[in-house]
Amino acid sequence: MGVRIVSASQLDKELRWYVIRVCPKQEERANANLLAWGLETFNPKAKEQRLHPFTEEPFYVTKPLFPGYIFARFNAEELLGKVCYTRGVQTVVSFGERPTPVDDDVINLLQLNVGEDGLIRIGEGFRQGDKVKIHGGAFNSLVGIFKREVKDTERVVILFETLRYQGQVEVERRLIEKVS
């Protein structure tokens, strides 16, 4: 194991978040086993677009945001040994001989970016009512109002208003940016 267990008096006695290094491709296993111990865990995931090798059609895969790592919240004085010897766990990330806690604000910031689908939103976040400009495609340079994201895609719905018409279109998320 990567962490040498130090004397309990040198360990943090408070409930803190720690980075857990897991065995290769064992994020889910380690997470489930730590949950079974009653620990609070956070295993952030993101959606990644890939292209089919033959058709070049885009498709999406869900991947760990930090491959090989998850987060767990526990009292190191009481549970460090148990965590280190949990199936799927390689070690608790440490500097020197002591596990290094992660600031609660870092975890809170990550958790705030988790969408309804349970995935981390990477990049610019849009809220309903944001004014956006489209860069590229058939609607290049048009300005509209962000309405919503289309579930399970990288598309968004934009509302356009003109003097006599109100309509909405779906465009690729990567083609829009906020404007003031």
C-alpha positions in Angstrom: 0.0 0.0 0.0 1.1 3.6 -0.7 0.3 5.1 2.7 2.3 4.0 5.7 0.0 4.2 8.7 1.4 6.8 11.1 0.5 7.1 14.8 -3.1 8.1 15.4 -2.0 11.2 17.3 -0.5 12.6 14.1 -3.7 12.2 12.1 -6.6 14.6 11.7 -9.4 13.9 14.1 -12.1 15.9 12.1 -14.3 14.8 9.3 -12.5 15.9 6.1 -12.4 15.2 2.4 -9.5 13.2 1.0 -8.3 12.2 -2.4 -8.4 8.5 -2.9 -6.1 6.9 -5.5 -7.9 3.9 -6.8 -6.7 0.8 -8.8 -6.8 1.2 -12.6 -10.4 1.5 -13.8 -11.7 0.7 -10.3 -13.4 4.1 -9.5 -16.9 2.5 -9.3 -15.7 -0.5 -7.3 -13.7 1.6 -4.8 -16.6 4.1 -4.5 -19.2 1.3 -3.8 -16.9 -0.3 -1.2 -16.3 3.0 0.6 -20.0 3.7 0.6 -20.6 0.3 2.1 -18.3 1.4 5.0 -20.7 4.3 5.5 -18.3 7.0 4.1 -19.5 9.9 2.1 -17.9 9.8 -1.3 -17.8 11.9 -4.4 -16.9 10.3 -7.8 -17.4 13.1 -10.3 -18.0 12.1 -13.9 -18.2 14.0 -17.2 -19.5 13.4 -20.7 -16.9 13.2 -23.4 -17.7 13.5 -27.1 -16.0 11.0 -29.4 -16.3 10.2 -33.1 -17.1 6.8 -34.4 -14.0 5.5 -36.2 -15.8 4.5 -39.4 -18.8 6.8 -39.7 -17.3 9.8 -37.9 -20.7 10.3 -36.2 -20.3 11.9 -32.7 -21.3 9.8 -29.7 -20.8 10.4 -26.0 -19.2 8.4 -23.2 -19.3 8.9 -19.5 -15.9 9.0 -17.9 -14.4 9.9 -14.5 -13.5 13.6 -14.3 -10.3 12.5 -12.5 -9.4 9.1 -13.8 -7.9 7.0 -11.1 -9.1 9.2 -8.3 -12.3 9.7 -6.2 -13.0 11.7 -3.0 -14.1 10.4 0.4 -15.0 12.2 3.6 -13.9 10.6 6.8 -12.1 11.0 10.1 -8.5 9.9 9.3 -7.6 9.1 12.9 -10.4 6.5 13.0 -10.7 5.2 9.5 -7.5 5.7 7.5 -6.4 2.0 7.9 -9.9 0.8 6.9 -9.9 3.1 3.8 -6.4 2.1 2.7 -7.3 -1.6 2.8 -10.7 -1.3 1.0 -10.9 -3.3 -2.3 -10.3 -1.0 -5.2 -8.3 1.6 -3.2 -4.6 1.9 -3.8 -3.9 4.7 -1.3 -5.0 8.0 0.2 -3.1 10.8 -1.4 -0.5 12.1 1.1 2.4 14.4 1.4 5.0 13.1 3.7 3.5 10.4 5.9 0.2 12.2 6.5 -2.9 12.1 4.3 -3.6 15.6 2.9 -7.2 16.9 3.3 -9.0 18.7 0.5 -10.7 22.0 1.3 -14.5 21.7 1.6 -14.8 24.6 -0.8 -13.1 22.7 -3.6 -15.5 19.8 -3.2 -18.5 22.2 -2.9 -17.4 24.0 -6.1 -17.3 20.6 -8.0 -20.6 19.5 -6.6 -22.2 22.8 -7.7 -21.3 22.0 -11.3 -23.1 18.6 -11.2 -26.1 18.7 -13.6 -29.4 17.0 -13.4 -27.9 14.0 -15.2 -25.3 13.6 -12.5 -22.4 14.7 -14.7 -20.1 17.6 -14.1 -20.6 20.5 -16.5 -17.2 21.6 -17.9 -16.8 25.0 -19.6 -19.1 28.0 -19.7 -22.4 27.5 -17.8 -25.5 29.0 -19.2 -28.7 29.8 -17.3 -32.1 30.3 -18.7 -32.5 33.9 -19.8 -28.8 34.4 -20.6 -28.2 36.5 -23.7 -26.0 34.4 -26.2 -24.5 34.9 -29.6 -24.1 32.0 -32.1 -20.7 31.6 -33.8 -20.9 29.4 -36.8 -23.5 27.3 -38.6 -26.7 28.5 -40.3 -27.4 31.0 -37.5 -23.9 32.6 -37.3 -23.9 36.0 -35.6 -27.5 35.9 -34.4 -28.2 36.8 -30.8 -30.9 35.1 -28.8 -31.9 34.0 -25.3 -30.6 30.7 -23.8 -33.7 28.6 -23.0 -32.4 25.1 -22.0 -30.0 22.2 -22.8 -31.3 19.3 -24.7 -31.0 16.1 -22.6 -28.3 13.6 -23.5 -26.8 15.8 -26.2 -24.5 18.7 -26.6 -27.2 20.8 -28.1 -29.1 23.7 -26.6 -32.3 25.6 -27.3 -32.1 29.3 -28.1 -35.1 31.6 -28.3 -35.1 34.3 -31.0 -37.5 37.2 -31.0 -38.1 39.5 -33.9 -40.7 42.1 -34.5 -43.3 39.6 -35.8 -42.0 36.2 -34.9 -40.9 34.3 -31.8 -39.1 31.0 -32.5 -36.6 28.6 -31.1 -33.8 26.6 -32.6 -31.4 23.9 -31.4 -27.7 24.5 -32.0 -24.5 22.8 -30.9 -23.5 24.1 -27.4 -20.0 24.7 -28.6 -21.3 27.4 -31.0 -22.7 29.8 -28.4 -21.2 32.3 -26.0 -22.6 34.7 -23.4 -22.9 38.3 -24.4 -23.6 41.3 -22.2 
